[in-house]
């Protein structure tokens, strides 16, 4: 996973970008399926930074599902708040029109 390559400032900046995003993947109480993993892969490839809504019975099961999804997609969990997890996976070949990170950098002038 990429956790070690992200410093605290970068994580904070990415969480700020994610704040305005809507969840693009939803995981039901039934847990992860290959379809959900595949859709998360596609979303991370296109957007790099995504929100995932995890419907679970309790906090521990939601956290476990978010962590398992991140592990299966080689992503980093940047934040978990309630039923929403923020996942990030850098894509050096990301389309700047689709990447949430590239679009933010373009608008912020960074």
C-alpha positions as CSV (number, residue, x, y, z in Angstrom):
1,X,0.0,0.0,0.0
2,X,1.0,3.6,-0.4
3,X,0.4,4.8,3.2
4,X,4.1,5.2,3.9
5,X,4.6,7.4,0.8
6,X,2.0,9.9,1.9
7,X,3.1,12.5,4.5
8,X,0.7,14.2,6.9
9,X,0.5,17.4,4.8
10,X,-0.3,15.5,1.6
11,X,-3.0,13.4,3.4
12,X,-4.6,16.6,4.8
13,X,-4.6,18.2,1.4
14,X,-6.2,15.2,-0.2
15,X,-8.9,15.0,2.5
16,X,-9.6,18.7,1.7
17,X,-10.1,17.8,-2.0
18,X,-12.3,14.8,-1.1
19,X,-14.5,17.0,1.2
20,X,-16.6,18.2,-1.8
21,X,-16.8,14.8,-3.5
22,X,-19.9,12.5,-3.5
23,X,-19.5,8.8,-3.0
24,X,-19.0,6.9,-6.3
25,X,-19.1,3.4,-4.9
26,X,-21.6,1.9,-2.4
27,X,-21.1,-1.3,-0.5
28,X,-24.2,-2.9,0.9
29,X,-24.5,-4.8,4.2
30,X,-23.8,-8.0,2.3
31,X,-20.2,-6.9,2.0
32,X,-17.7,-6.9,-0.8
33,X,-18.3,-8.6,-4.1
34,X,-16.0,-8.8,-7.1
35,X,-18.2,-6.3,-8.9
36,X,-17.7,-3.8,-6.2
37,X,-13.9,-4.3,-6.2
38,X,-13.9,-4.0,-10.0
39,X,-15.9,-0.8,-9.9
40,X,-13.6,0.7,-7.2
41,X,-10.6,-0.2,-9.4
42,X,-12.1,1.7,-12.3
43,X,-13.0,4.7,-10.1
44,X,-9.6,4.9,-8.6
45,X,-7.9,4.5,-12.0
46,X,-10.0,7.4,-13.4
47,X,-10.4,9.7,-10.4
48,X,-7.5,8.7,-8.0
49,X,-9.4,10.1,-5.0
50,X,-12.9,8.7,-4.3
51,X,-15.5,8.4,-1.6
52,X,-17.0,5.0,-0.8
53,X,-20.3,4.7,1.1
54,X,-20.3,1.5,3.3
55,X,-23.6,0.4,4.7
56,X,-22.8,-1.9,7.6
57,X,-24.4,-2.8,10.8
58,X,-21.8,-1.3,13.1
59,X,-18.7,0.9,12.9
60,X,-16.2,-2.0,13.2
61,X,-17.7,-3.9,10.3
62,X,-17.8,-0.7,8.1
63,X,-14.2,0.0,9.0
64,X,-13.2,-3.6,8.2
65,X,-15.0,-3.5,4.8
66,X,-13.3,-0.1,3.9
67,X,-9.9,-1.4,4.9
68,X,-10.4,-4.7,2.9
69,X,-11.5,-2.8,-0.1
70,X,-8.5,-0.5,0.1
71,X,-6.2,-3.6,0.4
72,X,-7.8,-5.3,-2.6
73,X,-7.4,-2.2,-4.7
74,X,-3.9,-1.2,-3.4
75,X,-5.4,2.1,-2.2
76,X,-4.9,4.1,1.0
77,X,-7.8,4.9,3.3
78,X,-7.3,8.6,4.1
79,X,-10.4,9.0,6.2
80,X,-13.4,7.3,7.6
81,X,-16.4,9.4,8.8
82,X,-19.6,7.6,9.6
83,X,-20.5,5.4,6.6
84,X,-18.1,7.2,4.2
85,X,-14.5,6.2,3.5
86,X,-12.1,8.3,1.4
87,X,-9.7,6.1,-0.7
88,X,-6.7,7.3,-2.7
89,X,-4.4,5.6,-5.2
90,X,-2.0,7.7,-7.2
91,X,-2.2,7.1,-11.0
92,X,0.7,8.6,-12.8
93,X,-1.2,8.2,-16.1
94,X,-4.5,9.7,-14.9
95,X,-6.6,11.6,-17.3
96,X,-6.4,15.2,-16.0
97,X,-10.1,15.7,-17.0
98,X,-11.2,12.8,-14.8
99,X,-8.7,12.9,-11.9
100,X,-10.1,14.7,-8.9
101,X,-6.6,15.5,-7.7
102,X,-5.5,16.9,-11.1
103,X,-8.6,19.0,-11.4
104,X,-8.1,20.4,-7.9
105,X,-4.5,21.3,-8.6
106,X,-5.6,23.0,-11.8
107,X,-8.2,25.1,-10.1
108,X,-6.0,26.0,-7.1
109,X,-3.1,27.0,-9.2
110,X,-0.7,24.6,-7.5
